Amino acid sequence: MSKIYLLNNLKYEGIENLEVFGIENIESDIDLSKYDALVFTSKNAVYSIDSFNKEWKKIPAYSIAEKTSNVIIEHNGNLVFTGLSSHGNEFAEELSHVLKNKKVLYIKALKTVSNIVGILKENSIDLDELIAYKTSCLETKKILENNSIFIFTSPSSVECFFKNYKWDDSYKAIVIGKTTADYLPKNINYIVSNKTSIDECIKLAKQLLN
């Protein structure tokens, strides 16, 4: 029987999780008091900084998208800006207009795929980076059903899936955004969600399954 597999640990009714990567926080003793703004492009960055330094809550936070903003709010952070595009490079262009004359800290993963740092520095933003977490591939022995749909939520989900599995021609791929799509093997057909939202990806997958 065909299934919808979500390559993420978020739980949705009728969707099977396929956890092929894990998140590891990287602690730091950084002094946050010298920063006027914090930039977040992932909810994992929020979880990580909150695990070892609660001072981040006092500093204005700039978030890439609604899901990350919701996590900032849930953790009582000082959310002041949510991006409109939800894509890394476009988010950087948006930030270049609102971060002028501020001392900025970008809280990020060890591996990133967008050029946020380069774009902000090109626009003369005073920017530091803090690597707060990293992703690691997990080994999985789960047997996958033919004719299933796979929702790839990040480049890491693509990389780690293909370390565990070979692609079957009966599978269908949905990706959360253009950057993630670029990491799929060239021979695989895929559909990009209209919004960079797991909810939208799932809605699309259910339409394909029916």
C-alpha positions in Angstrom: 0.0 0.0 0.0 1.4 3.4 -1.0 2.2 5.8 1.8 3.2 9.4 2.4 6.6 9.6 4.1 7.7 12.9 5.8 11.5 13.2 6.1 11.1 15.0 9.4 10.2 14.3 13.0 7.0 16.4 13.0 3.8 14.3 13.6 0.8 14.5 11.3 -2.2 12.2 11.2 -2.0 9.7 8.4 1.6 10.6 7.6 4.6 8.3 8.3 7.8 9.8 9.6 11.0 8.7 8.0 13.7 10.1 10.3 17.0 9.9 8.3 18.8 12.7 10.1 19.2 14.1 13.6 20.0 17.5 15.1 22.8 18.1 17.6 23.1 21.4 19.4 26.6 23.1 19.6 26.9 25.0 22.8 28.7 28.3 23.1 29.6 30.9 25.8 28.9 33.8 23.4 28.1 37.2 24.9 24.8 38.2 23.3 24.6 41.6 25.0 26.6 43.3 22.2 24.0 42.5 19.5 21.1 44.6 18.4 19.5 41.8 16.3 19.4 38.0 15.9 18.6 36.3 12.6 17.0 32.9 12.5 16.4 30.8 9.4 15.4 27.6 11.2 13.4 26.6 14.3 16.3 24.4 15.2 18.5 27.5 15.7 15.9 28.8 18.2 15.8 25.5 20.1 19.6 25.4 20.2 20.3 28.9 21.5 17.5 28.5 24.0 19.1 25.4 25.4 22.3 27.2 26.5 21.7 30.9 26.6 18.3 32.5 27.7 19.6 36.0 27.1 18.5 35.7 23.4 14.9 36.4 24.4 15.8 40.1 25.2 17.2 40.8 21.7 15.0 41.7 18.7 14.6 38.5 16.5 14.3 38.5 12.7 12.8 35.2 11.4 12.7 33.8 7.9 9.1 32.4 8.0 6.0 31.9 10.1 6.9 28.5 11.4 10.2 29.8 12.9 8.4 32.9 14.1 5.9 30.7 16.0 8.8 28.9 17.8 10.3 32.2 18.8 7.0 33.4 20.2 6.4 30.1 22.0 9.8 30.6 23.7 9.0 34.2 24.7 11.5 35.7 22.3 11.3 39.3 21.0 10.0 38.7 17.5 10.1 41.9 15.4 10.3 40.7 11.8 9.1 37.8 9.7 10.3 37.4 6.1 7.8 37.3 3.3 9.6 35.1 0.8 10.6 32.2 3.1 13.7 31.6 0.9 17.2 32.2 2.2 18.6 34.6 -0.4 15.4 36.6 -0.8 15.2 36.8 3.0 18.7 38.3 3.1 17.6 40.9 0.6 14.6 41.8 2.9 16.9 42.0 5.9 19.4 44.2 4.1 16.8 47.0 4.3 15.8 46.6 8.0 19.2 45.8 9.6 21.1 48.9 8.7 23.3 50.3 11.5 22.7 47.3 13.7 25.1 44.8 15.1 23.7 41.5 14.0 24.2 37.8 14.9 23.1 35.1 12.5 22.4 31.9 14.5 22.8 29.0 12.0 23.6 25.4 11.2 27.1 24.1 10.6 26.1 23.5 6.9 24.0 26.1 5.2 23.0 26.3 1.5 21.9 29.9 1.0 24.1 32.9 0.6 22.6 34.9 3.5 26.0 35.9 5.0 27.4 37.0 1.6 24.3 39.1 0.7 24.1 40.8 4.1 27.8 41.7 4.1 27.6 43.0 0.5 24.9 45.3 1.8 27.3 46.6 4.6 25.4 44.8 7.4 27.7 44.4 10.5 27.2 40.6 10.9 28.7 37.8 13.0 27.8 34.1 12.7 27.2 31.6 15.5 27.1 27.9 14.5 24.5 26.6 17.0 23.7 23.1 15.6 24.5 20.5 13.1 22.7 17.7 11.3 23.9 14.1 11.2 22.6 11.3 9.0 20.9 8.4 10.8 20.8 4.8 9.6 17.3 3.3 9.1 16.2 -0.2 8.1 12.6 0.7 7.4 11.1 -1.1 4.4 9.5 1.5 2.0 6.3 0.9 0.2 6.2 1.1 -3.6 4.2 4.0 -5.2 4.7 6.1 -2.1 5.2 9.9 -1.9 8.3 11.4 -0.1 8.3 14.9 1.3 11.8 16.3 1.4 12.0 19.2 3.9 15.7 20.2 3.6 18.9 19.5 1.7 19.9 17.3 4.7 16.8 15.2 4.3 17.8 14.5 0.6 21.4 13.7 1.5 20.6 11.4 4.3 17.7 9.6 2.4 20.1 8.6 -0.4 22.6 7.3 2.1 20.0 4.8 3.2 17.9 4.1 0.1 17.9 3.8 -3.7 15.1 5.6 -5.6 12.4 3.4 -7.1 10.7 4.6 -10.3 7.3 4.2 -8.6 8.1 6.8 -6.0 7.0 10.5 -6.2 9.0 13.4 -4.6 7.6 16.6 -3.1 10.1 19.2 -2.0 9.6 22.2 0.3 11.5 24.7 -1.8 13.9 25.4 -4.7 17.1 25.0 -2.7 16.1 21.5 -1.5 15.1 20.6 -5.0 18.6 21.4 -6.2 20.0 18.6 -4.0 17.9 15.8 -5.6 19.6 13.6 -8.2 19.0 15.0 -11.7 17.1 11.9 -12.9 14.3 12.3 -10.3 11.1 14.2 -11.1 9.7 16.3 -8.3 7.1 18.8 -7.4 7.9 22.0 -5.5 5.4 23.1 -2.9 3.9 26.6 -3.7 4.8 27.6 -0.1 7.8 26.7 1.9 5.5 24.9 4.5 5.3 21.3 5.5 1.5 21.7 5.8 1.4 22.7 2.2 3.6 19.8 1.2 1.3 17.4 3.0 -1.8 18.9 1.4 -0.1 18.4 -2.1 0.9 14.8 -1.2 -2.6 13.9 -0.2 -4.0 15.3 -3.5 -1.5 13.1 -5.4 -2.4 10.0 -3.4 -6.1 10.3 -4.0 
